[in-house]
Amino acid sequence: VISDMNGADVKTKELLTRLARHNDVIVAFVFDPLEAELPEAGRLVAGDGEMQLEINSGDAALQKSFKAEFAKRTETVKSILLKRDVAVLPLDTVHPVVSQVSSLLGQRPQRRR
């Protein structure tokens, strides 16, 4: 399963429990490091194509809240998956996937010829 686990809830827990009951399950938990910690970059504008939001990324309260929200989601993921013997591979969106997976599985990436 490859997911950012955004929106994971009780139903997610039920489905993964049923899947793990008779299958080996590995979840690639994909996240952007910007989700984990908001950089101090001053005023930023974010948009979804229809609406825009301006934030002050240097605001200490906003940074704390941002970091706490990601920690909460990470804990939810752990509580859903680890209690079910589901392997979790945290993969960030910055580094090459192959090298991250190889490292997490204890293997050295092979060089292309």
N, C-alpha and C positions, 0 to 999 in steps of 0.2 A: 504494500500500500504506500503510495507516495502522496503526501498531503502536508499542508501547513497547519492542519488541525484547527484552523480557525472555525469556531462554531461547534467544536466537539462537545457533545452533551451525553445525556443518559442513553439516548438511542444509539449513539456512536459506540458507547460502552457495551451495550447489548449486542450489537452487530459484530463487533470485534471479538467479544467473548464467544459467540457462537462460531465464528470463523476459526478462532484459535483452538476450539475444542477438538477439532479433527484435522487441523492443518498447522504447519509451521508458518508463522506470520512474522514478517519483518516490516516495520514501518519506517520509511524515510521521512523524517520530520524536517521539512524544508522551511528555512527562515532567512530573512534578510537581517544582517547585523544592525541595520538602522531601526529595526523593530525592538531590538534589545536595549539600545541606548541611543537616545536622540542626540545628535551632535550639536554643539553650540555653533550655530551658523547665523545667528541673528534672526531677522524676520524672514520667514519662508512662506511661499504660497503653494498650496496643494490643491489639486483639482481632479475631478473625475470626468471631465468633458462637458459637464453641465453646470456644476457648481464649483466655487472656489472658497478656500478657507485660508486666512492669513494667521500664522502663529509666530510667536516669539520663541524660537528654539533655545534661547538663552535663559528663559524663565525657569528658575530652580524648581518651583512647584510642578510645572508642566513636565520637566525632565524626570522628576521623582515619580509622578503619576504614570508616565510613559514606561519607565523601567518596571514599576510595580505591575502594570498590566501585562507586560511580556512575561514576567516571573510567574504571575498567576496562570497564564496560559500554559507555560512550560510545566508547572506543577500539575495542572489538569491532565496534560498529556501523559506525564509520568504515572499519575494515579490510575488513569484508564488502562495504560498499556503494560506497565511493569508488573502489576498485580496479576496479569493474565499470562505471564511468561512470554510476552511479545517483545522481540528485540527492537530497540529503537536506535536508528542511525540519524543523529542530528547532522543535517547538511545545510551549510550556509550558501547564499547565492553569490558569494564573492570568489571562492576558490574553485578550481576545477573539480568536477564531481568524481572523476575516476581516482584522483589522488586522495580525496576525502574518504571514499568508500574503501580504497585499499588500506589506508591508514587505520580506519575504524575496524577493519577485519584482520588487521595485523599482517598485511602483506605489503611488499614494496611494489609500486607500480612498475609495469614492464615498459621498456623503451620501445618505441615504434621503430621498425627497420626500414 
